[in-house]
């Protein structure tokens, strides 16, 4: 952190209030019958010097009202009066909420506070959050991603063709059909569209057990896969340790790990090649940065999960280049919930900053 940034943290004003509102927005391309919409809990923190920081919590399906209730009834009274220092607040708040669970709904709710505090700090310093933390990359590569297991083969191929036409050099698709032979047919069709040089990743979304995963790898590894994502229930460290010993494909996971301790467990067990923290699910920028440093010290790659307009900003602060996930037509801007321009722009399969102060998220009044 730069000297001006460190000074801004030391002289932080005190929090006078936290307000929230829930936005539920239909997806333009639904993620299957169980996920037709996303939920954003918009947060605003006010301080005794008249400042305001803007953030959000997010969940695609489960718990938006529970997250909002945590923010309104348990978090807002606790943080009122604290200095608006994101790391100080985060540690105190995590200790306070731990009785309700170390991660999950608690850290999702905490993200709404943490993002707002980083937004406030950077805006006070007259810079973006990436600039405040120290921007290291001018741009980051974006990969095309789709929640597309329910697509017909023809719909899947058409989606991949759109990604190729848009210039993506890497794409990710879902696998996990009841019959592995159907997965093999779909992956083969996608590889045919991509050609031999573009990267192809597959994501099973915890649909398999260990024996099924090993059988799937026998059928799918030959298609030149960049990684296999979350094939087994994310809680099953033992199975992932066994899997990585035998997998010819790098193993990626992390969207359902919510604390630095769980990331540490998987890394120390040598159960993962690539970690994918979701910045909101882990609790915001503060824990995300700590998880990044843990990964760096263990030579583990970081690929942030979803939320491209947020992940894209943080990707630019990483020491090593990474890939930013962009699910087709699912960004906040494309869903029409932003009141102003997005904080990043996507062009030629790259993401760059729009140079707005803070995090740059202002949400419209839809709800």
PyMOL commands that set and color helices and strands:
alter all, ss='L'
color gray80, all
select helices_A, chain A and resi 3-10+64-79+86-100+105-124+129-133+153-165+180-194+210-223+237-246+260-268+285-297+308-315+332-335
alter helices_A, ss='H'
color red, helices_A
select strands_A, chain A and resi 15-26+37-47+52-59+140-145+170-174+199-203+225-229+251-253+274-275+301-302+323-327+344-347+350-353
alter strands_A, ss='S'
color yellow, strands_A
deselect
rebuild
show_as cartoon
